[in-house]
C-alpha cells in the first residue's frame, strides 16, 4: 500500500476526479501495457480448422490456438481437433494465420494429445511464427487479473482476434458442481472422485470459438492457461445470445507436460 501524506490527499483526489471526467485516467493494467502486449502476441494467436477445396466455404473454423516452442508448434484444446477427417474428399487439418479477409492457411499435424486435460499439440508447415512464452501457472492466485485473445465467433467477420479481460474468480476442481444433491448421480460422483486437478474459473465472457485461446498476463504476455470451456445456461445455443460470463481455463503447466511428449 502506498502511503499518502495528509496534505497531499485532497489535491490528489481532486486531480483524479478531473482526469476521470476528461477520460484521461487509465489504470496501468488496462492502459499502455495491455495495448503493447496485445500488439506483440497477436501474431502468435491462430485459428484451427479444416480445409476442403470442394466445400462451401472451404474452411471450417473449429477454435483458437496459439504458437509456442520453436514457432512451429500450436497448442489448442483436444476437443477443437476433429477426431476424423474426410480423407476421401481431401479434407485436411489447418492452422489459420494472418488477419483480415484473406488469412493464410498452414497444414497442421497432431503430434501430442492429452484428452484428460483437453490439450492438443499441432506441428505446422512453413516458416516459424512468433511464439508466446509460458509462465508458471502454479503462481496464479484468485483475484489476479488476466486476459485472453482468440476468435469467439470464428471467421464470420473476417480473421480478427478479440481480447477479453478476466478475473481469476476461483481455482476449482474441473467438475462443475450440481445445484443441489438431487443433481448428483453416480456418474458425476465417480467423476468427482477421479478428478485430480484444478482449473481456473474466470469471470470473463468467452464463446465457443474462444476454445484454445491463451490466458496471459496483460503486462508480460506470459501464458498461464488455455481457455477450455464456458458454463452455459440452458441450451448450448444460448452461449451466444445469453452468455453466462463464467469461463474455465486449463492451467498452463499441463502444456509443459504436453510439450515434453511431442513426437520428433
C-alpha positions in Angstrom: 0.0 0.0 0.0 1.3 3.4 -0.9 1.5 5.9 1.9 -0.1 9.4 1.2 0.7 12.4 3.2 -2.4 14.1 4.6 -1.9 17.5 3.0 -1.5 15.8 -0.5 -4.7 13.7 -0.2 -7.3 16.4 -1.1 -5.3 17.6 -4.1 -4.7 14.1 -5.3 -8.4 13.2 -5.1 -9.4 16.3 -7.0 -6.8 15.6 -9.7 -8.0 12.0 -10.1 -11.6 13.1 -10.4 -10.7 15.7 -13.1 -8.7 13.2 -15.0 -11.5 10.7 -14.9 -14.0 13.2 -16.2 -11.7 14.1 -19.0 -11.2 10.4 -19.9 -7.5 10.6 -19.1 -7.4 8.5 -16.0 -6.4 5.0 -17.2 -5.5 2.1 -15.0 -2.0 0.9 -15.9 -3.2 -2.6 -16.1 -5.6 -1.8 -19.0 -3.5 1.1 -20.3 -0.4 1.1 -22.4 0.9 -2.2 -21.1 -2.1 -4.3 -22.3 -2.1 -2.4 -25.6 1.5 -3.2 -26.2 1.1 -6.8 -25.1 -1.9 -7.4 -27.5 0.1 -6.0 -30.4 3.0 -8.3 -29.5 1.1 -11.5 -29.0 -1.5 -11.3 -31.8 0.7 -12.9 -34.5 1.1 -15.9 -32.2 -2.7 -16.4 -31.9 -4.1 -18.6 -34.7 -7.3 -20.3 -35.7 -7.7 -24.1 -36.0 -10.0 -25.7 -38.6 -10.3 -28.0 -41.6 -9.9 -27.3 -45.3 -11.7 -28.9 -48.1 -11.5 -27.3 -51.5 -14.9 -28.5 -52.8 -16.8 -27.4 -49.7 -18.6 -24.1 -49.3 -17.0 -22.4 -47.5 -13.8 -24.4 -47.9 -12.6 -23.6 -44.4 -14.5 -24.9 -41.4 -13.4 -23.0 -38.3 -13.1 -25.1 -35.1 -11.4 -23.0 -32.5 -8.4 -21.0 -31.4 -4.8 -21.9 -30.8 -1.5 -20.2 -30.1 2.1 -20.7 -31.1 4.7 -21.9 -28.6 8.1 -23.6 -28.5 10.1 -23.2 -31.8 7.4 -21.2 -33.7 6.2 -24.4 -35.5 4.0 -25.8 -32.7 0.5 -24.8 -31.9 -1.4 -25.6 -28.7 -5.2 -25.9 -28.7 -7.9 -27.9 -27.0 -8.3 -31.6 -27.8 -12.0 -31.0 -28.4 -11.1 -28.5 -31.2 -9.2 -31.1 -33.2 -11.6 -33.3 -35.3 -11.1 -37.0 -34.5 -11.8 -38.0 -38.1 -11.2 -36.2 -41.4 -12.9 -36.9 -44.7 -9.7 -38.1 -46.3 -11.5 -39.5 -49.3 -12.6 -35.9 -50.2 -9.2 -34.4 -49.3 -10.2 -32.7 -46.1 -7.2 -31.6 -44.1 -6.4 -30.1 -40.7 -5.1 -26.5 -41.0 -3.9 -23.6 -38.8 -5.1 -20.2 -39.9 -2.7 -17.2 -39.5 -2.6 -13.6 -40.6 -5.6 -11.3 -40.3 -8.4 -9.8 -42.3 -10.3 -11.2 -45.3 -7.5 -13.3 -46.7 -5.8 -15.3 -44.0 -3.1 -17.8 -44.7 -3.6 -21.5 -44.2 -0.9 -23.8 -42.8 -1.0 -27.6 -43.0 -1.1 -29.0 -39.4 -0.4 -32.4 -38.0 -1.2 -33.5 -34.4 1.9 -34.6 -32.6 0.7 -35.0 -29.0 -2.7 -35.3 -27.3 -3.9 -35.1 -23.7 -7.6 -35.7 -23.6 -7.7 -35.7 -19.8 -6.7 -32.1 -19.7 -8.3 -31.2 -23.1 -5.0 -30.3 -24.8 -3.6 -31.0 -28.2 -0.2 -30.0 -29.8 0.0 -29.5 -33.6 3.0 -29.1 -35.8 2.6 -26.7 -38.7 4.4 -26.3 -42.0 6.1 -23.2 -43.4 8.3 -20.6 -41.7 8.3 -20.3 -37.9 5.7 -17.9 -36.5 6.2 -15.6 -33.4 5.7 -17.7 -30.3 4.3 -17.0 -26.8 6.1 -18.0 -23.6 4.7 -20.0 -20.7 4.7 -18.6 -17.2 4.4 -20.7 -14.0 0.6 -21.3 -13.7 1.2 -22.5 -10.1 1.8 -18.9 -9.1 -1.6 -17.8 -10.3 -3.9 -16.6 -7.5 -7.6 -15.9 -7.0 -8.3 -12.3 -7.7 -5.5 -12.0 -10.3 -6.4 -10.2 -13.5 -5.5 -11.8 -16.8 -6.5 -11.5 -20.4 -7.3 -13.9 -23.3 -7.3 -13.4 -27.0 -9.0 -15.6 -29.6 -11.7 -15.8 -32.2 -15.1 -16.0 -30.3 -17.3 -16.0 -33.4 -14.7 -17.6 -35.8 -14.3 -16.0 -39.2 -17.8 -14.6 -39.6 -16.5 -11.0 -40.0 -13.0 -12.0 -41.2 -10.0 -13.1 -39.3 -9.7 -10.6 -36.5 -8.6 -11.7 -32.9 -10.6 -10.4 -30.0 -9.3 -9.8 -26.5 -11.3 -10.1 -23.2 -10.2 -9.3 -19.7 -10.8 -11.8 -16.9 -10.5 -12.1 -13.2 -9.5 -15.4 -11.7 -12.6 -15.9 -9.7 -11.7 -19.3 -8.3 -9.3 -22.1 -8.6 -11.7 -25.1 -8.5 -12.0 -28.8 -9.4 -12.6 -29.5 -13.1 -16.0 -31.0 -12.5 -18.9 -28.4 -12.4 -20.9 -28.7 -9.1 -24.5 -29.6 -9.2 -27.0 -27.0 -7.9 -28.1 -29.4 -5.1 -27.7 -33.0 -4.0 -30.5 -34.1 -6.3 -28.4 -33.1 -9.3 -25.7 -35.6 -8.3 -25.8 -39.0 -10.0 -23.5 -42.0 -9.9 -21.6 -40.9 -13.0 -21.0 -37.4 -11.6 -19.9 -38.7 -8.2 -17.5 -41.0 -9.9 -16.1 -38.2 -11.9 -15.7 -36.1 -8.8 -13.7 -38.8 -7.1 -11.4 -39.3 -10.1 -10.8 -35.6 -10.6 -7.2 -35.0 -9.8 -6.6 -31.4 -10.9 -8.0 -27.9 -10.7 -8.8 -25.3 -13.3 -9.2 -21.5 -13.3 -12.7 -20.2 -13.1 -12.8 -16.8 -14.8 -15.4 -14.0 -14.8 -14.6 -13.2 -18.5 -17.1 -13.9 -21.2 -15.9 -16.5 -23.7 -17.7 -18.1 -26.6 -17.4 -21.5 -28.4 -14.8 -20.1 -30.8 -12.7 -18.9 -27.9 -11.7 -22.5 -27.0 -8.0 -22.8 -27.2 -7.3 -19.1 -26.5 -4.2 -18.3 -24.5 -4.8 -16.9 -21.0 -2.0 -14.5 -20.3 -0.6 -11.7 -18.1 -1.7 -8.3 -19.5 1.7 -6.8 -18.7 4.2 -9.5 -19.6 2.3 -11.7 -22.1 3.3 -14.8 -20.3 0.8 -17.6 -20.7 -0.8 -19.0 -17.6 -3.6 -21.1 -19.1 -5.7 -22.0 -22.0 -9.4 -21.4 -22.4 -11.2 -24.7 -22.4 -15.0 -24.4 -21.7 -17.8 -22.0 -21.0 -20.6 -22.5 -18.4 -23.8 -22.4 -20.5 -27.2 -21.7 -19.0 -29.8 -23.7 -20.8 -29.3 -25.0 -24.3 -25.9 -24.6 -26.0 -27.3 -22.1 -28.5 -27.8 -19.7 -25.6 -24.0 -19.4 -25.2 -24.0 -16.6 -27.9 -27.3 -14.9 -27.0 -27.2 -15.2 -23.2 -23.6 -15.8 -22.1 -23.1 -16.8 -18.5 -19.9 -14.8 -18.0 -18.3 -17.9 -16.5 -15.3 -19.4 -18.3 -12.9 -22.1 -17.4 -9.2 -22.4 -18.3 -6.7 -25.3 -18.0 -3.5 -24.3 -16.1 -0.5 -23.8 -18.4 1.7 -26.2 -16.5 -0.1 -29.1 -18.2 1.0 -27.6 -21.5 4.6 -28.0 -20.4 3.9 -31.8 -19.9 2.4 -31.9 -23.4 5.5 -30.3 -25.0 7.7 -32.9 -23.4 5.6 -35.6 -25.0 5.7 -34.3 -28.6 6.9 -36.5 -31.3 10.2 -35.7 -33.1 
